[in-house]
């Protein structure tokens, strides 16, 4: 929360407290029916103000970002403009899932960074680049082709 947002939040709280105190004083000085009418008008005004603030916040919070620019040059190269959840393999004979005995603990997906989805340039054979997070494994080499030795 920025300093400006903090000040606005406190100002709203103070205005609300003063309004409640003023309405209570109005009830004491006048009759309850008049106070009810005033409270109805103030409630309608507060609702309209809340609607205006909501519309402003929605318009402000939805910036339109440009599409990511992805340039790939290289045999079997992979370029992704945003985030990836899964495995990327550019080699031969690679399994997309590790052996059960070597399977890592499942990681919870993280939200993409605020600047995810930028320009990505990939050059070179079997190169991999992403403009955001990669949640998974990246393999650029060849898997085993012969009998395994344990």
C-alpha positions in Angstrom: 0.0 0.0 0.0 1.5 3.3 -1.1 1.5 6.4 1.1 -1.2 8.0 -1.0 -3.5 4.9 -0.6 -2.8 4.9 3.2 -3.8 8.6 3.5 -7.0 8.0 1.4 -7.9 5.0 3.5 -7.5 7.0 6.8 -9.4 9.9 5.3 -12.3 7.6 4.4 -12.3 6.1 7.9 -12.3 9.6 9.5 -15.1 10.8 7.2 -17.1 7.6 8.1 -16.6 8.1 11.8 -17.5 11.8 11.7 -20.7 10.9 9.6 -21.8 8.3 12.1 -21.2 10.7 15.0 -23.0 13.5 13.2 -26.0 11.2 12.5 -26.1 10.2 16.2 -26.1 13.8 17.2 -28.8 14.5 14.7 -31.0 11.7 16.2 -30.5 13.2 19.7 -31.3 16.8 18.6 -34.2 15.9 16.2 -36.6 13.0 15.9 -35.9 9.5 14.7 -38.0 9.8 11.5 -36.0 12.8 10.2 -32.7 11.0 11.1 -34.0 8.0 9.1 -34.5 10.1 6.0 -31.1 11.8 6.3 -29.5 8.4 6.8 -31.2 7.0 3.7 -30.0 10.0 1.6 -26.4 9.6 3.0 -26.5 5.8 2.3 -27.5 6.4 -1.3 -24.7 8.9 -1.7 -22.2 6.6 -0.2 -23.4 3.8 -2.5 -22.9 6.0 -5.6 -19.5 7.0 -4.4 -18.5 3.4 -3.9 -19.8 2.6 -7.4 -17.6 5.4 -8.9 -14.5 4.2 -7.0 -15.1 0.6 -8.2 -15.4 1.6 -11.8 -12.3 3.8 -11.5 -10.3 0.9 -9.9 -11.4 -1.6 -12.6 -10.4 0.7 -15.4 -7.1 1.5 -13.8 -6.2 -2.1 -12.9 -6.6 -3.5 -16.4 -3.7 -2.1 -18.4 -3.5 -3.5 -21.9 -0.1 -5.1 -22.5 1.4 -5.6 -25.9 1.8 -9.1 -27.2 5.2 -10.7 -26.4 7.7 -10.6 -29.2 9.4 -14.0 -29.7 12.3 -14.5 -32.1 13.7 -18.0 -32.4 16.6 -19.0 -34.6 18.4 -22.3 -34.1 17.7 -25.9 -34.7 15.2 -27.3 -32.1 15.2 -24.0 -30.2 12.2 -23.1 -28.0 11.0 -19.5 -27.2 8.0 -18.7 -25.0 6.8 -15.1 -24.5 5.1 -15.8 -21.1 5.2 -18.5 -18.4 5.2 -22.2 -18.8 3.9 -24.9 -16.5 5.3 -28.3 -17.6 8.4 -29.8 -19.1 10.4 -28.6 -22.1 12.7 -31.0 -23.9 14.7 -30.3 -27.1 16.7 -33.6 -27.0 16.1 -37.1 -28.3 15.0 -40.0 -26.2 13.9 -37.8 -23.2 11.0 -38.8 -21.0 8.7 -36.0 -19.9 8.3 -37.6 -16.5 11.2 -38.5 -14.2 11.5 -42.1 -12.8 9.2 -42.7 -9.9 12.1 -43.1 -7.5 13.5 -39.8 -8.6 10.3 -37.8 -8.9 10.7 -34.5 -7.1 8.1 -33.2 -4.7 5.3 -31.4 -6.5 5.8 -27.6 -6.5 2.9 -25.3 -6.2 2.6 -23.1 -9.3 3.5 -19.5 -8.6 1.8 -16.6 -10.2 3.6 -15.1 -13.1 5.7 -12.0 -12.3 4.2 -8.6 -13.0 6.5 -8.2 -16.0 6.0 -11.7 -17.4 5.6 -11.7 -21.1 8.4 -9.6 -22.6 10.5 -9.8 -25.7 12.3 -13.1 -25.9 15.1 -13.9 -28.3 16.5 -17.4 -28.7 19.6 -18.2 -30.7 21.6 -21.4 -31.0 20.8 -25.1 -31.3 18.5 -26.4 -28.6 18.3 -23.1 -26.8 15.4 -22.4 -24.5 14.1 -19.1 -23.2 10.9 -17.9 -21.5 9.7 -14.4 -20.8 8.2 -15.5 -17.4 8.5 -18.5 -15.1 9.1 -22.1 -16.1 7.5 -24.4 -13.5 8.9 -27.8 -14.6 12.0 -29.3 -16.1 14.0 -28.1 -19.1 16.2 -30.6 -20.9 18.4 -29.6 -23.9 20.4 -32.8 -24.1 19.7 -36.3 -25.4 18.4 -39.0 -23.0 20.0 -42.4 -22.7 19.8 -44.7 -25.7 21.6 -47.8 -24.5 21.1 -50.1 -21.5 21.2 -48.3 -18.2 23.9 -49.1 -15.7 22.9 -48.8 -12.0 
